[in-house]
Amino acid sequence: MNKTYCIAEIGINHNGDMNLAKELIDTAKNTGCDAVKFQKRTIEEVYTTEELDKPRESPWGTTNRQQKEGLEFSMEEYKELEAYSQNLGLDFIVSCWDMNSLKEVDEQLNVSHHKIASAMLTDKAFLEALNETGKPIIVSTGMSSQEEVDKAMSILDNVTMILACTSTYPTKAEEINLTYIDTLKELYPTLKVGFSNHYSGVLACIGAVAFGAEVLEFHITKDRTMYGSDQAASIEKVDHLMDGVRNLEKMIGDGVKVVYEGEKPIASKLRKNNTI
């Protein structure tokens, strides 16, 4: 089996702290992940003024606006994080949530892929703008019907990976639907098919590899008790997950039955009449 491409989503779990963001990048590198992913929003485009003015207690103040602003890095900070990641040999990926963010990221960063957030999959103008970048695209299928997935795929030009996903945080076990990985493999046989995790714990990711996922995306965190809406759906012990993924890759094998070298002396000892 080929090595599973593992994306450690830092997302907004950095809580606006560059040192914490770099610490999470280090975790991704040290545990054997292949890429890190962040999110970028222009809050005035993504949220209405009414929504931004609503009260919300957070480490940054008492309104939604203060909370959203506290979670956003500047483009100069993204450049620093990109360089930090690439110097460690990690692919750098960003999910943009609006046209302005996409334009800034495309013009000022050199991401390895554009990852479409599930919330953006039905925005035709945004999908067409992604095509214009010429970059490889990763599609996440959360909160979408199959019809919506198919329509998006008919618009997009450069999709290289498509991920089964349920967009609840954390996702209930009965809503994971790992068998959808098989469905995606049948529908899009030329693409790498994978799984985007929002389950609390490592089991869904391990199961996805057993179902043949070629790509895994999962939120990571330093501490699941920290402030943040994604923390409960994030992986804290990333080393445990990655050890499980890499070991399961070995366990899957190629499906051909052989007698392994370690079995031969046992067979010689235990089989008295080998006559068939």
Buried (B, 14 or more C-beta within 10 A) or exposed (E): EEEBBBBBBBBBBBBBBEEBBBEBBBBBBEBBBBBBBBBBBBBEEBBEEEBBEEEBEBBBBEBBBBBBBBBBBEBEBBBBBBEBBEEBEBBBBBBBBBBBBBBBBBEEBEBBBBBBBBBBBBBEEBBEBBBEBEBBBBBBBBBBEEEEBEBBBEBBEEBBBBBBBBBEBBBEEEEBBBEBBEEBBEBBEEBBBBBBBBBBBBBBBBBBBEBBBBBBBBBBBBEBEBBBEBBBBBBBEBEBBBBBBBEBBEEEEEEEEEEEEEEEEEEEEEEEEEEE
